């Protein structure tokens, strides 16, 4: 699996912005990727040293509007902790 295929997009929320102060960054990743692959992908793309990776499988919610019922898709979220003094410039801008 290619490094750019593993990281789908960054996840920017109020909680993830607060985690950036601790050196933790949140990404939506491929469902089949494991922690080792995620750490290698972040290190290769952003040229940083990864200290730890935590992953979470997020289940999609059922949404409805009147009679119409739909479902949001499931996805995998990764919280990547960088080594002391490291940061990703993409998030700082």
JOCORMO-V519437 format. One record per residue. RES is the residue in one small letter. SS is DSSP state (A for helix, B for strand, O for the rest). PHI is phi in radians with two decimals (none if undefined). BURIAL is # if it has 9 or more other C-alpha atoms within 8 Angstrom, else .. Layout:
res=RES ss=SS phi=PHI burial=BURIAL
res=RES ss=SS phi=PHI burial=BURIAL
This chain:
res=x ss=O phi=none burial=.
res=x ss=O phi=-1.32 burial=.
res=x ss=A phi=-1.04 burial=#
res=x ss=A phi=-1.28 burial=.
res=x ss=A phi=-1.42 burial=.
res=x ss=A phi=-1.31 burial=#
res=x ss=B phi=-1.49 burial=#
res=x ss=B phi=-1.49 burial=#
res=x ss=B phi=-2.87 burial=.
res=x ss=B phi=-1.32 burial=.
res=x ss=O phi=-1.91 burial=.
res=x ss=O phi=-1.85 burial=.
res=x ss=O phi=-2.34 burial=.
res=x ss=A phi=-1.12 burial=.
res=x ss=A phi=-1.19 burial=.
res=x ss=A phi=-1.19 burial=#
res=x ss=A phi=-1.16 burial=#
res=x ss=A phi=-1.18 burial=.
res=x ss=A phi=-1.21 burial=#
res=x ss=A phi=-1.07 burial=#
res=x ss=A phi=-1.16 burial=.
res=x ss=A phi=-1.59 burial=.
res=x ss=O phi=1.47 burial=#
res=x ss=B phi=-1.96 burial=#
res=x ss=B phi=-2.20 burial=#
res=x ss=B phi=-1.98 burial=#
res=x ss=B phi=-2.31 burial=#
res=x ss=B phi=-1.57 burial=#
res=x ss=B phi=-2.16 burial=#
res=x ss=O phi=-1.10 burial=#
res=x ss=O phi=-1.11 burial=.
res=x ss=O phi=-1.56 burial=.
res=x ss=O phi=-1.33 burial=#
res=x ss=O phi=-1.79 burial=.
res=x ss=A phi=-1.08 burial=#
res=x ss=A phi=-1.12 burial=.
res=x ss=A phi=-1.15 burial=#
res=x ss=A phi=-1.14 burial=#
res=x ss=A phi=-1.07 burial=#
res=x ss=A phi=-1.14 burial=#
res=x ss=A phi=-1.13 burial=#
res=x ss=A phi=-1.14 burial=#
res=x ss=A phi=-1.11 burial=#
res=x ss=A phi=-1.24 burial=#
res=x ss=A phi=-1.29 burial=.
res=x ss=A phi=-1.80 burial=.
res=x ss=O phi=0.96 burial=.
res=x ss=O phi=-2.25 burial=#
res=x ss=O phi=-1.76 burial=.
res=x ss=B phi=-1.61 burial=#
res=x ss=B phi=-1.65 burial=.
res=x ss=B phi=-2.69 burial=.
res=x ss=B phi=-2.34 burial=#
res=x ss=B phi=-2.04 burial=.
res=x ss=B phi=-2.09 burial=#
res=x ss=B phi=-2.44 burial=.
res=x ss=B phi=-1.57 burial=#
res=x ss=B phi=-1.72 burial=.
res=x ss=O phi=-1.51 burial=.
res=x ss=O phi=-1.23 burial=#
res=x ss=O phi=-1.56 burial=.
res=x ss=B phi=-1.54 burial=.
res=x ss=B phi=-2.08 burial=.
res=x ss=B phi=-2.47 burial=.
res=x ss=B phi=-2.38 burial=.
res=x ss=O phi=1.20 burial=.
res=x ss=O phi=-1.48 burial=.
res=x ss=B phi=-1.37 burial=.
res=x ss=B phi=-2.08 burial=#
res=x ss=B phi=-2.36 burial=.
res=x ss=B phi=-2.46 burial=.
res=x ss=O phi=-1.33 burial=.
res=x ss=O phi=-1.36 burial=.
res=x ss=O phi=-1.35 burial=.
res=x ss=B phi=-2.67 burial=#
res=x ss=B phi=-1.95 burial=#
res=x ss=B phi=-2.00 burial=#
res=x ss=B phi=-2.16 burial=#
res=x ss=B phi=-1.84 burial=#
res=x ss=B phi=-1.86 burial=#
res=x ss=B phi=-1.73 burial=#
res=x ss=B phi=-1.63 burial=#
res=x ss=O phi=-1.14 burial=#
res=x ss=O phi=-0.97 burial=.
res=x ss=O phi=1.53 burial=.
res=x ss=O phi=-1.56 burial=#
res=x ss=O phi=-2.68 burial=.
res=x ss=O phi=-1.85 burial=.
res=x ss=A phi=-1.17 burial=.
res=x ss=A phi=-1.01 burial=.
res=x ss=A phi=-1.42 burial=.
res=x ss=A phi=-1.30 burial=.
res=x ss=O phi=-1.31 burial=.
